């Protein structure tokens, strides 16, 4: 038995009947090259299922399930599932023809509207058939308690190859014994009491760290004010917008693509980073969405941007057995009040630099320390109280939108002999923040996956198109700027 880390447990505590804390990857697979006529849908599904089953031992957390402590006295524990059944996790869905991107996105929205069953390992793979060109989609959704975006990409790599020919994978060694039965109440109570004994020290350490960070942040903001600079936005300082409020259980999903080469051209022209350009595209898309709806456009929205605090250059294989969440967050102002795309980009770049400096001063570990300091029973009760009283229908949200950017593979990937044509991400929404934009690069394309509460964001497709169009507007501006420099 291994107790969940503080942040992993926090993601589990945030789960409610309407908040499903899961992330997903949507892989669109080409038909196996040169063998289209040989593969019926049944054969293709069986092949994918066998591939997943044969490689599960490369990702041990996928065989573990969560068991809660009595009375939620302390954080739940991970245990090997003695009743693991691959057929409970890998299944198939066939879309009615003609099916395209809209139908696939509708299905992903439906899947993300459902919680993962808590009595089994918290993941599922759905093989989606019926796409044009004999393509197949693989929707892999996993609870956020198990991993974050970076570790999710590492885990997904266990099921992918660098060529049509599958790489050799050593089979799972024959186990000397089956997994032990699930722990009983006495074992769980003993584990919980051991955690409770250590809780006061953990809480005191985190409180000391928070006080230090708060004093340092106040001093920094004071210096910024004296220099005429505005500090980065703080949590719960965001304006309430139509996509902020208590979320329902149903989700919408939409996708868009940006060209990585074009993003780099824009960034180089205006002296920003690619991440800044992505944030500017989100800001411009949200501005256009609000204008089209006739809603007021604020001077600035606030994006919560998760940040990985994993050591760079680590060995993914070394962490295969313990993925978890190692993330912090920064809050970046999105200048939606500015009319010109380039003005928004430059303002976003300035805001992102300030937010990064603030996050560096606070320290990347503080979010995880705070999460570990909050008693699990308290966090679960507070979350349910906030949901029951629909507090976020009246209060300011923590931020307006989550924008998560994950660097994906630059080379072409293959899955069970099929080329991965596209790789779309999806991140969770929560009460107060009914919109999530997750960005994942693959090859020369940056894929945007937008997930939103179906009630709060009725026209998500238009929002996704507006974000993609913003890149074209910035590219046009970059072309004009480069031409003016050359002419000069």
Secondary structure by P-SEA (a helix, b strand, c coil): cccccaaaaaaaaaccccccbbbbbbbbbcccccccccccaaaaaaaaaaaaaacccccccccbbbbbccccccbbbbbcccccccccccccccccccccaaaaaaaaaaaaaccccccccccbbbbbccccccbbbbbbbbbcccccaaaaaaaaacccccccccccccccccccccccccccaaaaaaaaaaaaaaaaaaaaaaaaaaaaaaaaaaaaaaaaaaacccccccccccccccccccccccbbbbbbbbbaaaaaaaaaaacccaaaaaaaaaaaaaaaaaaaaccccccbbbbbbbbbccccccccccccccccccbbbbbbbcccccccaaaaaaaaaaaaaaaaaaaaaaccaaaaaaaaaccaaaaaaaaaaaaaacccccccccccbbbbbbbccccccccccccccbbbbbbbbcccccbbbbbbbcccbbbbbbbccccccccaaaaaaaaaaaaaaaaaaaaaaaaaaaac
